[in-house]
Amino acid sequence: MALESIRYRRGSLSVLNQLLLPERIRYERVGGAERAWTVINSMEVRGAPAIALVACLSLAVELATGADAGAGTGGDGDAGTGAAGGTGAGGDVGGDANAGAGGDADAGADTSTGAGVGAGTDGDAGTGTSTGVGVDAGTGTGVGAGTGTDGDAGTGPSPGAEVAALEAFVQQRLRFLLTARPTAVNLLREAERLQELIRGWSRSPGITAPELRERIIEHIEGLLAKDRQDNESIGAYGAQDILRRVPPGATVTILTHCNTGSLATAGYGTALGIVRTLHAQGRLRRVLCTETRPYNQGSRLTAFELCHDHIPVTLIADSAAAAAMGEHRVDAVLVGADRVAANGDTANKIGTLALALAARHNRIPFYVAAPTSSLDPMVPNGSLIPMEERPGRELTHLQGLCLAPPGIDVWNPAFDVTPHDLITGGVVTERGVFPPGDVTRALSACAARGQ
């Protein structure tokens, strides 16, 4: 069975707590926007597509369960100062499972309530310098309770007022969720798209608040299937482009960084989606995955995910990547993206730039795999992409063990920017593979043709 980072049905959302992998598989309930903010900020869930999905689905849960009824639904006061990531969520969906080496789990082996989630974060999640935006509690505008019926003049807000209040509630919740992590653009793009749709729907003659609420929920629910479909298209386009560079029938070795698979998306993955396609075609020799310090997304997540799916993988230290490119005859380097600027400069997990430089030196094609929702045409180049800096403790400590002298000065950026001219393979999207400097224009042309 494939790993799932997100489990959703109407009115109910749970996410796989990725801080506990690979030792334990545990799903945490997300009952609304405040809990979604915490799981995103603490990196219980991570990956740009998954962040956008969890945030939007948490809003759908609130709407489905009536959380918008009642005025002043605020955004967890001063949320930008960061919430400790070790609280759990009132009982775990599916219980605790002890993951084996191959990823199989003994479901229900433990019924832990989720206390002490902060493995690797030690309760300091969210205190990074870029996340401290904060939203004052009580700024939201909810839909007033006790709405009047037709003809009961003065007993409650008019249908138009209810629609306006619902629109204001959604806008407030989206603003709050956007403060959780600033670099990944997918959530911003989805928030902008949803607000544009709501503005159009709210102007429909005779629309009521319940009708508008249903349209919003249906739109958000559709994002799950779209993400999976987009990832499969990315996999097909990327595999085709890599294989055209090697002799017919040859197998390839891929080097990847961080985690870009089912755990970072609704399923299948972006860069790992290409890996999965190559494997399914019998054309994958091996994957080399970096450990991806300091959060070890490569060793904890990518290695776990590939072992679970029986895909041949070798784990390497970050500092071994350049040597491995020659020693293991790497055919392509595949990474994901948190934001791609208009000129093709790409923000991704810290360490990506070093891989791109090593790939250029070794004349190995370097690819960025990302859905079009990761592209930000409003940002001209990578120097203008906001960069998140994580707490120093994430670098100096590992699961409570101190790895550095107490009080040492720490610089711990979560991302770096790879200039577009180092992305020599191209940017792989659900619409095709494009030269990085041309990706915005090419995708605009695709949209104009209705593709």
GUTOR-777135 format. One record per residue (C-alpha): residue in three letters; x, y, z. Coordinates in steps of 0.001 Angstrom, whole numbers, plus 500000, padded with zeros to 6 digits. Each point is the difference from the previous one (the first is absolute). Example, Ala and Ser with C-alpha at 12.3 -4.5 7.8 and 13.67 -1.06 7.14 Angstrom:
ala512300495500507800/ser501370503440499340/
//
This chain:
met500000500000500000/ala501362503435499049/leu500929502424502753/glu497558502855500545/ser500963503343501465/ile496370501183500086/arg496776498187500882/tyr496819501929499344/arg496286499499499888/arg497469502780500284/gly500196501507503472/ser503066497978500995/leu503711500507499291/ser503060498223501329/val503658500205499001/leu502921497635500359/asn502317501398502670/gln503266500062498082/leu502047500981503037/leu499558496447501272/leu501097498191496835/pro501500497536499389/glu499637498628503535/arg496234500402500308/ile497037500513497693/arg497402502171501660/tyr497230502173498618/glu499005503194501784/arg496534501517499827/val499775503509498590/gly496719501507501130/gly500459503462498552/ala502298502816498975/glu501794500412503347/arg501093496367500067/ala500911500163496303/trp502212503038500711/thr501825498033502689/val500575496814497989/ile501314502065497078/asn502214502280502075/ser501422497145502093/met500586497930496824/glu497785497129501093/val498883500412496398/arg502316501535497404/gly500510500273496265/ala498580502963498087/pro497052498153498393/ala499054498241503257/ile500171503276501952/ala497502501592497613/leu497707496984500120/val499978499681503788/ala499364503710500481/cys497120500079497521/leu498495496734501255/ser500060501298503570/leu497858502887498786/ala497633497522498317/val499711498125503310/glu499083503197501814/leu497357500845497416/ala498585496460500003/thr499743499918503794/gly498551503501500363/ala503031501673501554/asp499164503158498053/ala496740500404501956/gly500468502677502647/ala501926503225499799/gly503650500559500747/thr501647496721499103/gly503523501203500465/gly503300498645498849/asp501648498717503171/gly501341503242501409/asp503606500896499261/ala500308496783498055/gly503135501180498270/thr502039499490503141/gly499763496282499405/ala498179497195501693/ala501902497170501599/gly499648496927497828/gly499610497355502680/thr496378499992501038/gly498196497417497901/ala496350500349499109/gly497649498276502348/gly500404496438498827/asp501696498653496947/val498232498753496924/gly501016496394499470/gly502099499891503162/asp503759499610500164/ala501781497556497740/asn503501498611500199/ala501444500314496511/gly502179497172498814/ala503017500381497770/gly497839499578496935/gly497422502472501220/asp497373497473501013/ala498175501025503149/asp498179498148502715/ala496956502255499971/gly498423500649503350/ala502920498649502010/asp499873503046502228/thr497207502381500867/ser502154502932501032/thr498160503298500141/gly502780501831498219/ala501835501714502842/gly503604500860499303/val499931500399496248/gly503038502236499840/ala502687497477499144/gly502761502025498456/thr498404503338500810/asp500184499900503806/gly497063502357500304/asp501669502867498217/ala498003499674496806/gly498945503203498376/thr502354502422501735/gly501954500696496834/thr500533503590498991/ser497887499931496855/thr496867498448501434/gly499169502547502648/val497210501816498227/gly497290499273502512/val496275500484499779/asp498119501584502877/ala497258497879501462/gly496453500957499227/thr500634501745496705/gly497821497627498008/thr496471500774498998/gly497798496971500375/val496520499400498740/gly497564501107502676/ala498033497327501782/gly496238500051499958/thr499576501122496437/gly496509501088499140/thr497750498329497492/asp498516501684496978/gly497415502516501052/asp501220500319503592/ala501261503513499536/gly502404501141502661/thr500381496614501702/gly503382499211498452/pro502466500969497305/ser498794500101496430/pro501173497301497554/gly502360502540498468/ala501499500766503395/glu500454496299500710/val501841499525496711/ala502232502995500728/ala500736498704503497/leu500929496559498642/glu502300501578497436/ala501674502066502755/phe500406496901502174/val501765498080497226/gln502303502936499241/gln500977500316503661/arg500746496293500350/leu502109499956496850/arg501993503034501182/phe500683498210503262/leu501061496737498341/leu502379501839497672/thr502106501043503009/ala500946496390500848/arg502935499775497547/pro500854502789497536/thr502230498548497268/ala497781497431498249/val497715501805497574/asn497441497227499374/leu497762501009502891/leu500106503653498963/arg499010499065496443/glu497137497792501181/ala498804502684502433/glu499973502616497250/arg498168497647497633/leu497385499113502614/gln499360503625500924/glu499571500903496333/leu497466497186499583/ile498115501081503115/arg499763503580498732/gly498405498709496803/trp497672497548501758/ser498858502575502552/arg498773502249497184/ser497749497270498594/pro496370501178500220/gly498173498452502918/ile502925498014501378/thr499692499099503676/ala502695499396502603/pro499358496213500102/glu500322499830496204/leu503230502009500075/arg501354497821502813/glu499320496859497968/arg501765501396496929/ile503060500879502078/ile500174496536501571/glu499583498247496644/his502754502107498444/ile502429499224502836/glu499180496290499893/gly500794499991496282/leu503574501114500715/leu500935496539501300/ala499205498206496757/lys501550502766497909/asp503289499834501900/arg500266496256499484/gln499203500340496289/asp502541502823499583/asn502681497901501706/glu499421497082497655/ser500372502361497035/ile503233501389501461/gly501253496435500355/ala499244499172496368/tyr501547503164498540/gly503082499818502193/ala500720496334499315/gln499626500549496262/asp502461502899500028/ile502610498118502031/leu499790496870497854/arg500501501921496759/arg503510500834501268/val501105496352500417/pro500315497063497571/pro496773498066499232/gly499256497454502712/ala502642501368502399/thr499214500336503679/val500732503184501953/thr501242501012503433/ile498297503010501554/leu501250502196502844/thr497345501855501995/his499812502311503007/cys497508500505502835/asn496595498341499522/thr497791500534496970/gly497794496924500033/ser496649498878501371/leu500897501496503379/ala500373503484498480/thr496908499894497778/ala496561498428499657/gly501730496939498549/tyr502623498779497492/gly502278503019500353/thr501817502506497804/ala503693499090499678/leu499242496610501564/gly497080499735497600/ile502583499958497193/val501919497340501922/arg496835497916500357/thr499284500256496273/leu503550498913499106/his499713497087502418/ala496634498930498559/gln501545500025496510/gly502903497818501125/arg502487502767499195/leu501168500931503524/arg503302498557501183/arg500165501710503412/val499131503140501939/leu502587501798502122/cys498292502105502670/thr501789502499502184/glu499359500009503733/thr498953503696499719/arg501236501520503230/pro499035501407502388/tyr496458498560499914/asn501021496806498203/gln497057499912497609/gly502071497835497668/ser500950497319502524/arg496771500096502022/leu497480500477497182/thr501346499365496493/ala501973496888500930/phe497006498740501990/glu497579500691497153/leu502157498319497353/cys500668496961502196/his496270499755500661/asp499359499900496231/his502902497598499328/ile501906502481497836/pro503826499510500107/val501505502811502067/thr503347500862501562/leu500258502590502765/ile502983502371499887/ala501242502834502191/asp499361503478498631/ser503744500548499799/ala500432496846497876/ala497737501159497174/ala502701501513497772/ala502180496894500296/ala497015497718499386/met499208501694496710/gly503116498514498446/glu500416496864502098/his496427498800499391/arg499600501279496422/val497055502269500744/asp497947500750496889/ala497835502829501369/val499399502019503150/leu496324500510500886/val498731502441502625/gly496697501631500822/ala499205503665500532/asp498300502191502557/arg499894503007497693/val501164500671496441/ala500489503672499095/ala499016501471496644/asn503543499644498648/gly500270496352501107/asp502041500536503168/thr498823497357502454/ala499689499922503781/asn500273496505501413/lys501318498183503063/ile503371501238501231/gly502763498094498220/thr498343500090496574/leu502353502706498724/ala503053497910500915/leu498567497045498072/ala499356502184496957/leu503583501270500029/ala501383496477500298/ala497716498777497213/arg501164502820497714/his503634499074500681/asn499296496338499247/arg497874500830496917/ile496962498266501443/pro496549501395499126/phe498352501677502973/tyr496188500028500074/val497436501825502126/ala496652498180500208/ala497078502137501112/pro496316500561499261/thr499093503310498415/ser498609501082503380/ser503645500270501143/leu500736502643497360/asp499784503628501104/pro500016502367496998/met499592502966502361/val503527499487501365/pro502518501031497296/asn502979498045501356/gly501183497863502870/ser501463502847502049/leu496440501168500756/ile498700496646501258/pro499402500190503777/met502321497605501803/glu498969498204503165/glu502596499607502738/arg499333497165502437/pro500880499842503714/gly503677499352500750/arg499091497106502276/glu498957497969496960/leu503656500027498961/thr501646499663503402/his497748497222501332/leu498654496729498655/gln497146498350501913/gly501133501731503172/leu503693499133499617/cys502311503036499910/leu502367499874496998/ala501763503365500412/pro501485502192502750/pro497280501713502055/gly499455503613498954/ile501674499631496588/asp498840502534497414/val497860498269497348/trp498835500933496508/asn497291497554498946/pro498252500999496755/ala497346497551498854/phe500530500744496295/asp502472501292497456/val499559501354496470/thr501392498235496938/pro500580502427497102/his498124499047496849/asp503156499460497949/leu500949497062502255/ile496709498216499256/thr501474498361496918/gly497391497252499531/gly496962502243500269/val496943500636502135/val497607497051499856/thr496340500954500441/glu496694498243499381/arg499959501747496612/gly503441498969498813/val503722500678500436/phe501146503566499431/pro503304501905500075/pro500010501827503350/gly500388503465498506/asp497053499355497697/val497626498191502322/thr497701502940500807/arg499520501003496357/ala499564496398498893/leu497362499286502631/ser498159503227499142/ala499912498834496382/cys498651496603501119/ala497262501709502005/ala499073502175497016/arg499583496838497903/gly497855498438502710/gln502551497297500860/
//
